[in-house]
Amino acid sequence: MNSVIKNSIQLLCLWLALWVAVPVAQTQQADSSLIAATDRYEFHSNLWVNLHHFLYAQAKKPDDAKLPRGRSLSRAQWQAMNDAITWYREHLADRDLLLDERMYNIKRALIRYGPDDVPDHAAVTEEHRARLEAAAPVYRSHYWPRHDDQNRSVWAWNESLIRALENDVLDRIADLANEPWPDGPIRVDLTWDANWAGAYCTTHPTHAVITSRQGGPDNSWPPGGWLELLFHEPSHALIDPDNSAVAKTIAAAANELDMEPPRGLWHGVLFYLSGAATREGLAEQGVEHSLLMHDEEIFAGYHEALSAGIPAYLAGDIRLDEAMLRVVKVLQTEAN
């Protein structure tokens, strides 16, 4: 073989090897937060996502609230954290983690970065990035070990039930909602702090943030409560207030009865259906479960009306449209 051609081929092979190696390394870095992947989920414990939610939660507290473990911080460390919390209080604390577009963009940007990276996405402003960079070393040494350990412990504690239930429960919810699941895995970021509700989910793609503080052996919720939350949150990709089959049947029932669709009823139905599907799945595993909406008095004003239509729908005795008509009729009667 001509030496020039041989050398050219060798250089081409070397260039191709380097070209392939770069995205692989980047992918490995991006996946450094991955705890585990199941048939339907990807569970992550990401330092930047956790720090973001930690600072947000601290900023929502009164100005004079003390930092957790504050006495162990040096003056410089306390100042770095306090400056970051103050910045969050002034710029982000009034924004909703679920509904605000800027908060959505920040969350989706931060998942790109590993613990040793510096977020440089356009969604994170220079001022914001400076606060995160200053707070990160303090968070990494004083808070992150405990938070990361809790995130991973919650996964370990629930792994067997998640793997046993995920396909049947999620498929059951999709059947009940009359909607297909979007393609791709459901990303779940486990965090020490989430929002006021302890969890929220954005869609397109489906991405849930769920607190890890209530999902272990000492959790304050009833058995199965955290698992129900794990199935409830991504169900927002199937049941929304406007375009989902549930929302449309509620609107049709209200129109037939010449009334406005009851406010938030779609979400009450989501709670009931995801809770019931979780209860059915846990029963197959010999675990008793009571719906979170009943235990926590969520949408309590709708409980009686939902009971007028949903159980028969779950049993397969009536269709979704008939179930929603029964529910809305009860609410109309109560209103009159």
KEKE-3310 file (N, C-alpha, C; in steps of 0.2 Angstrom, whole numbers, plus 5000, padded with zeros to 4 digits):
npx = (5004:5002:5012:5008:4994:4992:4996:4986:4975:4977:4977:4964:4957:4961:4956:4942:4941:4943:4933:4922:4924:4922:4908:4904:4911:4905:4892:4893:4897:4885:4876:4880:4873:4863:4854:4847:4840:4824:4811:4802:4806:4819:4829:4837:4850:4854:4867:4866:4852:4847:4853:4848:4834:4835:4840:4829:4819:4824:4824:4810:4807:4805:4814:4823:4825:4835:4849:4849:4859:4868:4877:4889:4895:4907:4911:4913:4908:4894:4891:4892:4881:4871:4870:4867:4854:4847:4848:4840:4828:4825:4824:4818:4810:4796:4792:4783:4788:4782:4773:4780:4788:4802:4807:4805:4814:4826:4827:4827:4839:4849:4849:4858:4871:4885:4892:4904:4904:4901:4887:4883:4873:4861:4849:4852:4857:4871:4872:4865:4872:4884:4880:4876:4888:4896:4889:4889:4901:4900:4887:4890:4899:4893:4879:4875:4881:4872:4859:4861:4863:4850:4842:4847:4844:4830:4827:4833:4825:4813:4814:4811:4797:4794:4799:4791:4778:4778:4775:4762:4754:4756:4752:4738:4734:4735:4725:4714:4714:4712:4722:4737:4754:4767:4782:4798:4808:4802:4808:4814:4819:4826:4825:4830:4823:4808:4794:4780:4771:4778:4781:4782:4777:4783:4779:4782:4797:4791:4795:4798:4800:4803:4802:4813:4812:4800:4799:4805:4808:4804:4795:4782:4771:4756:4759:4764:4761:4771:4775:4763:4763:4774:4768:4758:4763:4769:4757:4752:4755:4746:4733:4727:4722:4715:4716:4715:4707:4700:4698:4690:4679:4674:4671:4661:4651:4648:4643:4632:4624:4622:4632:4647:4663:4668:4680:4696:4692:4697:4710:4707:4701:4712:4720:4712:4711:4725:4728:4719:4724:4737:4733:4727:4738:4747:4739:4740:4753:4751:4750:4742:4733:4728:4720:4729:4723:4712:4717:4725:4715:4714:4707:4694:4681:4676:4676:4664:4656:4665:4665:4653:4654:4667:4671:4662:4667:4680:4677:4673:4660:4654:4657:4670:4664:4651:4654:4660:4649:4640:4647:4648:4635:4632:4639:4633:4621:4625:4629:4617)
npy = (4994:5011:5023:5036:5035:5025:5032:5042:5035:5030:5042:5046:5036:5038:5051:5048:5040:5049:5058:5050:5047:5059:5063:5051:5053:5064:5060:5051:5059:5067:5058:5055:5057:5047:5036:5024:5014:5009:4998:5009:5021:5033:5036:5049:5058:5072:5084:5098:5101:5097:5107:5119:5117:5117:5129:5137:5132:5137:5150:5153:5153:5163:5178:5178:5165:5151:5144:5126:5116:5127:5131:5124:5130:5140:5158:5163:5153:5153:5166:5164:5155:5162:5173:5167:5162:5174:5180:5171:5173:5186:5185:5173:5166:5169:5164:5150:5133:5124:5130:5141:5147:5151:5144:5131:5131:5133:5121:5111:5114:5112:5099:5094:5094:5087:5084:5090:5099:5116:5125:5131:5135:5144:5147:5149:5163:5174:5180:5172:5160:5163:5164:5151:5144:5149:5145:5131:5124:5124:5118:5106:5101:5102:5098:5090:5077:5071:5073:5067:5054:5051:5052:5041:5031:5030:5026:5013:5007:5007:5000:4986:4985:4995:4990:4979:4984:4994:4993:4987:4996:5009:5006:5003:5015:5023:5016:5019:5033:5034:5038:5037:5033:5045:5043:5036:5036:5040:5053:5055:5066:5064:5073:5082:5094:5099:5105:5115:5105:5094:5087:5088:5089:5091:5092:5085:5084:5071:5074:5072:5079:5074:5073:5066:5064:5058:5045:5034:5021:5027:5036:5049:5047:5037:5019:5015:5028:5036:5029:5030:5043:5043:5037:5045:5058:5057:5055:5067:5069:5062:5067:5082:5099:5103:5097:5083:5067:5065:5078:5083:5075:5079:5092:5090:5084:5094:5104:5097:5098:5111:5120:5127:5119:5110:5118:5112:5099:5089:5087:5081:5069:5064:5061:5052:5041:5037:5034:5024:5014:5012:5007:4995:4988:4987:4979:4967:4963:4960:4971:4983:4998:5015:5028:5043:5055:5053:5050:5062:5072:5078:5088:5087:5091:5086:5072:5065:5066:5061:5047:5044:5040:5035:5023:5013:5015:5010:4997:4993:4994:5005:5018:5031:5043:5042:5040:5053:5061:5057:5061:5075:5078:5076:5086:5097:5096:5098:5111:5118)
npz = (5000:4996:5005:5008:5006:5016:5028:5027:5029:5042:5049:5047:5053:5066:5069:5067:5078:5089:5087:5089:5102:5110:5111:5118:5130:5135:5136:5146:5157:5157:5162:5175:5186:5186:5195:5193:5180:5175:5168:5164:5170:5173:5186:5195:5204:5206:5208:5205:5202:5214:5223:5217:5220:5234:5237:5233:5241:5254:5251:5251:5264:5279:5281:5292:5295:5300:5292:5289:5300:5302:5312:5309:5298:5292:5293:5280:5272:5277:5272:5258:5256:5261:5253:5241:5244:5247:5234:5227:5234:5230:5216:5211:5220:5220:5209:5201:5202:5194:5185:5179:5166:5165:5176:5173:5162:5168:5177:5167:5161:5171:5172:5163:5168:5177:5194:5195:5185:5178:5177:5162:5153:5143:5149:5162:5170:5170:5183:5191:5189:5195:5208:5211:5208:5219:5230:5228:5233:5247:5249:5243:5253:5265:5264:5253:5254:5263:5257:5245:5249:5255:5244:5236:5245:5246:5233:5234:5244:5239:5227:5223:5223:5214:5202:5201:5200:5190:5176:5175:5183:5177:5164:5167:5172:5160:5152:5159:5158:5145:5136:5127:5133:5132:5121:5126:5141:5158:5167:5183:5195:5210:5225:5239:5243:5236:5228:5236:5237:5238:5226:5209:5191:5175:5157:5141:5138:5149:5165:5181:5198:5213:5231:5242:5255:5261:5257:5262:5275:5287:5283:5283:5277:5273:5271:5254:5250:5244:5233:5226:5223:5214:5203:5201:5197:5184:5177:5173:5161:5154:5158:5157:5160:5149:5135:5136:5137:5148:5153:5142:5142:5155:5152:5142:5149:5158:5149:5144:5155:5156:5163:5170:5168:5183:5193:5193:5193:5184:5189:5202:5197:5191:5203:5209:5199:5197:5210:5213:5203:5208:5221:5217:5211:5222:5230:5223:5227:5240:5248:5258:5253:5255:5246:5243:5241:5249:5262:5264:5263:5250:5238:5244:5244:5232:5234:5237:5225:5216:5220:5216:5203:5198:5204:5198:5185:5186:5188:5176:5172:5167:5155:5152:5149:5154:5168:5171:5169:5179:5190:5188:5189:5202:5208:5203:5209:5222:5222:5220)
capx = (5000:5006:5013:5004:4987:4992:4996:4980:4970:4978:4975:4957:4955:4962:4951:4936:4941:4943:4926:4917:4925:4920:4901:4903:4913:4900:4886:4894:4896:4878:4873:4883:4868:4859:4854:4845:4835:4819:4807:4798:4809:4826:4830:4843:4851:4858:4869:4863:4845:4846:4855:4843:4828:4837:4840:4823:4815:4826:4822:4803:4806:4806:4821:4827:4826:4842:4851:4850:4866:4871:4883:4895:4897:4912:4908:4913:4903:4888:4889:4890:4875:4866:4870:4863:4847:4845:4847:4834:4822:4823:4823:4815:4805:4790:4790:4781:4792:4779:4770:4783:4793:4809:4809:4805:4820:4832:4827:4829:4846:4853:4850:4864:4878:4887:4893:4910:4903:4899:4882:4884:4867:4858:4844:4855:4860:4878:4872:4862:4877:4889:4877:4876:4895:4898:4886:4890:4906:4897:4882:4894:4903:4889:4872:4875:4881:4865:4854:4862:4862:4843:4839:4848:4841:4823:4827:4834:4820:4807:4816:4807:4790:4794:4800:4786:4772:4778:4772:4755:4751:4756:4747:4732:4732:4734:4719:4708:4714:4710:4727:4744:4760:4772:4788:4803:4808:4800:4814:4813:4824:4825:4828:4829:4817:4804:4790:4776:4767:4783:4782:4778:4779:4782:4778:4786:4796:4789:4800:4795:4804:4800:4806:4815:4811:4795:4798:4809:4805:4802:4791:4777:4764:4755:4762:4763:4760:4777:4774:4757:4766:4778:4764:4753:4766:4769:4751:4750:4756:4740:4727:4728:4715:4712:4715:4715:4701:4697:4696:4685:4673:4671:4668:4655:4646:4646:4639:4625:4620:4622:4636:4654:4666:4670:4687:4701:4690:4702:4715:4704:4700:4719:4722:4708:4713:4732:4728:4716:4728:4742:4730:4726:4745:4750:4735:4743:4759:4749:4751:4736:4734:4723:4722:4732:4718:4707:4721:4727:4710:4715:4700:4689:4675:4675:4676:4657:4655:4669:4663:4647:4655:4673:4671:4659:4671:4685:4675:4672:4653:4652:4662:4672:4659:4646:4657:4660:4642:4638:4651:4646:4628:4632:4642:4628:4616:4627:4629:4611)
capy = (5000:5017:5025:5042:5032:5022:5037:5045:5030:5030:5048:5046:5032:5042:5057:5045:5038:5055:5061:5046:5047:5065:5062:5046:5055:5069:5057:5048:5065:5069:5053:5054:5058:5042:5031:5017:5014:5003:4998:5015:5026:5034:5039:5053:5062:5077:5090:5105:5101:5097:5113:5123:5116:5118:5137:5139:5131:5141:5157:5153:5154:5170:5181:5177:5158:5149:5138:5120:5115:5133:5132:5121:5134:5146:5164:5164:5148:5156:5171:5162:5152:5167:5177:5164:5162:5181:5181:5167:5176:5192:5184:5166:5163:5171:5160:5143:5128:5120:5134:5147:5145:5152:5139:5125:5131:5132:5114:5107:5116:5110:5091:5092:5095:5083:5087:5094:5104:5123:5126:5137:5135:5151:5147:5151:5169:5175:5182:5166:5155:5165:5162:5144:5142:5151:5141:5124:5120:5124:5113:5099:5098:5102:5096:5086:5070:5068:5073:5062:5047:5050:5050:5034:5026:5030:5021:5006:5005:5005:4997:4980:4987:4999:4986:4974:4987:5000:4992:4986:5002:5014:5004:5004:5022:5025:5013:5023:5040:5034:5041:5033:5036:5047:5039:5038:5035:5045:5055:5057:5068:5064:5079:5083:5098:5099:5111:5115:5099:5088:5084:5091:5085:5095:5087:5087:5077:5070:5075:5073:5080:5071:5073:5059:5064:5055:5039:5028:5017:5032:5042:5052:5046:5029:5014:5016:5035:5039:5025:5033:5049:5041:5035:5051:5064:5057:5054:5073:5069:5059:5070:5089:5103:5106:5093:5076:5063:5066:5085:5083:5072:5083:5098:5088:5083:5101:5107:5094:5100:5119:5123:5127:5113:5111:5120:5107:5092:5085:5085:5076:5063:5061:5058:5045:5035:5035:5031:5017:5010:5010:5002:4988:4985:4985:4973:4961:4962:4959:4977:4987:5005:5019:5033:5049:5060:5052:5051:5069:5076:5082:5088:5084:5093:5082:5065:5061:5066:5056:5041:5042:5038:5032:5015:5009:5015:5006:4990:4992:4994:5011:5021:5037:5049:5041:5041:5060:5064:5055:5065:5082:5079:5076:5092:5102:5096:5101:5118:5120)
capz = (5000:4996:5011:5009:5007:5022:5033:5027:5032:5049:5052:5047:5059:5073:5069:5069:5085:5093:5086:5093:5110:5113:5113:5123:5137:5137:5138:5153:5161:5158:5165:5181:5191:5186:5200:5191:5175:5175:5161:5162:5173:5175:5193:5195:5210:5202:5213:5203:5203:5221:5225:5215:5224:5241:5238:5232:5247:5259:5250:5253:5271:5282:5280:5298:5296:5300:5288:5293:5302:5301:5316:5306:5293:5293:5291:5273:5269:5278:5268:5251:5255:5262:5247:5236:5246:5246:5227:5225:5237:5226:5209:5209:5225:5219:5203:5202:5199:5189:5180:5177:5160:5167:5181:5169:5158:5173:5178:5161:5159:5176:5172:5159:5171:5182:5200:5194:5180:5180:5172:5157:5149:5142:5154:5169:5169:5173:5190:5194:5189:5200:5215:5211:5209:5226:5235:5227:5237:5254:5248:5242:5259:5271:5263:5248:5256:5266:5252:5240:5252:5255:5237:5234:5250:5244:5228:5236:5249:5235:5221:5222:5222:5208:5197:5201:5198:5186:5170:5176:5186:5172:5159:5169:5172:5153:5150:5162:5155:5138:5133:5127:5136:5127:5120:5130:5148:5163:5171:5190:5199:5217:5228:5246:5243:5229:5229:5242:5237:5238:5220:5203:5185:5168:5152:5134:5140:5155:5170:5188:5203:5219:5237:5244:5262:5263:5254:5266:5280:5292:5280:5287:5273:5274:5266:5247:5248:5240:5227:5222:5220:5209:5198:5200:5194:5177:5174:5171:5154:5151:5160:5158:5161:5142:5129:5138:5136:5155:5152:5137:5145:5160:5148:5138:5154:5160:5144:5144:5161:5156:5169:5169:5171:5190:5194:5195:5194:5181:5194:5206:5194:5191:5209:5210:5195:5199:5217:5212:5200:5213:5226:5214:5210:5228:5232:5220:5231:5247:5252:5258:5252:5255:5242:5246:5241:5255:5268:5265:5262:5244:5234:5249:5242:5227:5236:5236:5218:5212:5222:5212:5196:5197:5206:5193:5179:5188:5188:5169:5171:5163:5151:5155:5148:5159:5174:5172:5169:5186:5195:5187:5191:5210:5210:5201:5214:5228:5221:5220)
cpx = (5004:5006:5009:4997:4987:4992:4989:4975:4971:4976:4967:4954:4955:4957:4944:4935:4940:4936:4921:4918:4923:4913:4900:4905:4908:4894:4887:4894:4889:4874:4876:4878:4863:4860:4853:4840:4830:4816:4804:4801:4816:4826:4837:4843:4856:4860:4865:4856:4843:4847:4850:4836:4829:4837:4833:4818:4817:4824:4814:4802:4807:4813:4825:4827:4833:4843:4852:4858:4871:4877:4889:4898:4902:4908:4907:4908:4896:4886:4888:4883:4869:4865:4866:4856:4844:4843:4841:4828:4820:4821:4819:4810:4798:4787:4788:4785:4789:4776:4774:4788:4800:4811:4809:4812:4826:4833:4830:4836:4851:4854:4856:4870:4879:4890:4899:4910:4901:4893:4883:4879:4864:4853:4846:4859:4867:4877:4869:4868:4882:4886:4878:4884:4898:4895:4887:4896:4904:4892:4885:4897:4898:4882:4872:4876:4875:4860:4855:4861:4854:4840:4841:4845:4834:4823:4828:4828:4814:4808:4812:4800:4789:4794:4794:4779:4772:4774:4764:4751:4751:4752:4740:4729:4731:4727:4713:4708:4712:4715:4733:4749:4764:4778:4793:4802:4805:4806:4811:4819:4822:4828:4826:4823:4814:4800:4785:4773:4772:4785:4779:4781:4778:4782:4782:4793:4794:4795:4797:4801:4800:4804:4807:4814:4805:4794:4802:4805:4802:4798:4785:4770:4763:4758:4760:4761:4765:4776:4768:4759:4770:4774:4759:4756:4766:4763:4748:4751:4750:4733:4729:4721:4712:4710:4715:4708:4697:4694:4690:4678:4670:4668:4661:4649:4643:4641:4632:4621:4620:4626:4643:4657:4669:4678:4691:4699:4694:4707:4713:4703:4707:4721:4718:4710:4720:4732:4725:4720:4734:4739:4729:4733:4748:4746:4738:4749:4758:4750:4744:4737:4728:4725:4724:4727:4713:4711:4723:4722:4711:4709:4694:4682:4672:4674:4669:4655:4659:4667:4656:4648:4661:4673:4668:4663:4677:4683:4673:4664:4650:4658:4664:4667:4653:4648:4657:4654:4639:4641:4649:4639:4628:4634:4637:4623:4618:4628:4623:4608)
cpy = (5006:5021:5031:5040:5029:5027:5041:5041:5030:5036:5049:5042:5035:5047:5054:5043:5043:5058:5057:5046:5053:5064:5057:5049:5060:5066:5054:5053:5067:5064:5051:5054:5052:5037:5024:5019:5008:5003:5005:5021:5027:5039:5043:5057:5067:5083:5096:5106:5101:5104:5119:5123:5118:5126:5140:5138:5135:5148:5158:5154:5161:5172:5179:5169:5156:5144:5132:5119:5121:5134:5129:5125:5139:5152:5165:5159:5151:5161:5169:5159:5157:5172:5174:5163:5169:5182:5177:5170:5182:5191:5178:5164:5164:5167:5153:5138:5124:5124:5139:5144:5146:5146:5132:5125:5130:5124:5110:5108:5112:5102:5089:5092:5090:5087:5092:5099:5111:5124:5132:5138:5142:5152:5150:5157:5170:5176:5176:5161:5157:5163:5154:5141:5144:5147:5133:5121:5119:5118:5106:5096:5097:5099:5090:5078:5067:5068:5068:5055:5046:5048:5043:5029:5025:5025:5014:5003:5003:5001:4991:4981:4991:4995:4981:4978:4992:4999:4991:4992:5007:5012:5005:5011:5025:5022:5017:5030:5040:5038:5037:5037:5039:5043:5041:5037:5041:5047:5057:5059:5068:5069:5079:5088:5098:5106:5111:5108:5093:5085:5088:5088:5090:5090:5090:5089:5077:5069:5077:5075:5078:5071:5066:5059:5060:5048:5033:5025:5021:5037:5043:5050:5038:5025:5015:5023:5037:5035:5028:5039:5048:5040:5041:5056:5063:5057:5061:5073:5066:5063:5077:5093:5104:5101:5085:5073:5065:5073:5086:5080:5076:5089:5096:5087:5089:5104:5104:5097:5108:5122:5123:5121:5114:5113:5114:5100:5087:5082:5080:5069:5060:5058:5052:5040:5033:5032:5024:5012:5007:5005:4995:4984:4983:4979:4966:4958:4961:4965:4981:4994:5009:5025:5040:5054:5059:5053:5058:5074:5081:5082:5085:5086:5089:5074:5062:5061:5061:5049:5039:5039:5034:5025:5011:5009:5010:4999:4988:4992:5000:5014:5028:5042:5048:5042:5049:5063:5063:5060:5072:5083:5080:5083:5098:5102:5099:5108:5121:5119)
cpz = (5000:5003:5013:5010:5014:5028:5033:5031:5040:5053:5052:5052:5066:5074:5071:5076:5090:5093:5089:5100:5113:5115:5119:5130:5139:5139:5145:5158:5163:5162:5172:5187:5191:5191:5197:5185:5176:5168:5159:5165:5172:5181:5193:5202:5208:5207:5211:5204:5210:5225:5223:5219:5232:5242:5237:5238:5253:5258:5251:5260:5273:5281:5286:5299:5295:5295:5292:5294:5301:5306:5314:5301:5295:5291:5284:5270:5271:5273:5261:5251:5256:5256:5241:5237:5245:5238:5225:5228:5232:5219:5207:5214:5224:5212:5205:5199:5194:5183:5176:5171:5162:5172:5177:5165:5162:5175:5173:5159:5164:5175:5167:5162:5177:5188:5199:5188:5182:5175:5168:5152:5148:5147:5161:5167:5172:5181:5194:5194:5194:5207:5216:5212:5216:5231:5234:5232:5244:5254:5247:5248:5265:5270:5259:5250:5259:5261:5247:5243:5253:5249:5235:5239:5248:5238:5230:5240:5244:5228:5219:5220:5215:5202:5196:5198:5192:5179:5170:5178:5180:5166:5161:5170:5164:5150:5153:5160:5148:5134:5133:5130:5131:5126:5124:5138:5152:5167:5178:5193:5206:5221:5235:5247:5236:5230:5235:5243:5238:5232:5215:5197:5179:5163:5145:5135:5147:5160:5177:5193:5210:5225:5239:5252:5265:5260:5257:5271:5286:5289:5284:5283:5275:5269:5259:5245:5243:5233:5223:5219:5214:5202:5196:5195:5186:5173:5172:5163:5150:5152:5162:5158:5154:5137:5130:5137:5142:5154:5147:5139:5150:5157:5145:5143:5157:5155:5143:5150:5162:5162:5167:5172:5178:5190:5197:5196:5190:5185:5199:5203:5193:5197:5210:5206:5196:5205:5217:5209:5204:5218:5223:5213:5216:5231:5229:5223:5238:5251:5252:5257:5252:5251:5245:5246:5247:5262:5270:5264:5256:5240:5238:5247:5236:5228:5235:5229:5214:5214:5218:5205:5195:5199:5201:5186:5180:5187:5181:5168:5167:5160:5155:5155:5153:5166:5176:5172:5176:5191:5194:5190:5199:5211:5208:5207:5221:5228:5221:5227)
residu = (MET:ASN:SER:VAL:ILE:LYS:ASN:SER:ILE:GLN:LEU:LEU:CYS:LEU:TRP:LEU:ALA:LEU:TRP:VAL:ALA:VAL:PRO:VAL:ALA:GLN:THR:GLN:GLN:ALA:ASP:SER:SER:LEU:ILE:ALA:ALA:THR:ASP:ARG:TYR:GLU:PHE:HIS:SER:ASN:LEU:TRP:VAL:ASN:LEU:HIS:HIS:PHE:LEU:TYR:ALA:GLN:ALA:LYS:LYS:PRO:ASP:ASP:ALA:LYS:LEU:PRO:ARG:GLY:ARG:SER:LEU:SER:ARG:ALA:GLN:TRP:GLN:ALA:MET:ASN:ASP:ALA:ILE:THR:TRP:TYR:ARG:GLU:HIS:LEU:ALA:ASP:ARG:ASP:LEU:LEU:LEU:ASP:GLU:ARG:MET:TYR:ASN:ILE:LYS:ARG:ALA:LEU:ILE:ARG:TYR:GLY:PRO:ASP:ASP:VAL:PRO:ASP:HIS:ALA:ALA:VAL:THR:GLU:GLU:HIS:ARG:ALA:ARG:LEU:GLU:ALA:ALA:ALA:PRO:VAL:TYR:ARG:SER:HIS:TYR:TRP:PRO:ARG:HIS:ASP:ASP:GLN:ASN:ARG:SER:VAL:TRP:ALA:TRP:ASN:GLU:SER:LEU:ILE:ARG:ALA:LEU:GLU:ASN:ASP:VAL:LEU:ASP:ARG:ILE:ALA:ASP:LEU:ALA:ASN:GLU:PRO:TRP:PRO:ASP:GLY:PRO:ILE:ARG:VAL:ASP:LEU:THR:TRP:ASP:ALA:ASN:TRP:ALA:GLY:ALA:TYR:CYS:THR:THR:HIS:PRO:THR:HIS:ALA:VAL:ILE:THR:SER:ARG:GLN:GLY:GLY:PRO:ASP:ASN:SER:TRP:PRO:PRO:GLY:GLY:TRP:LEU:GLU:LEU:LEU:PHE:HIS:GLU:PRO:SER:HIS:ALA:LEU:ILE:ASP:PRO:ASP:ASN:SER:ALA:VAL:ALA:LYS:THR:ILE:ALA:ALA:ALA:ALA:ASN:GLU:LEU:ASP:MET:GLU:PRO:PRO:ARG:GLY:LEU:TRP:HIS:GLY:VAL:LEU:PHE:TYR:LEU:SER:GLY:ALA:ALA:THR:ARG:GLU:GLY:LEU:ALA:GLU:GLN:GLY:VAL:GLU:HIS:SER:LEU:LEU:MET:HIS:ASP:GLU:GLU:ILE:PHE:ALA:GLY:TYR:HIS:GLU:ALA:LEU:SER:ALA:GLY:ILE:PRO:ALA:TYR:LEU:ALA:GLY:ASP:ILE:ARG:LEU:ASP:GLU:ALA:MET:LEU:ARG:VAL:VAL:LYS:VAL:LEU:GLN:THR:GLU:ALA:ASN)
# end
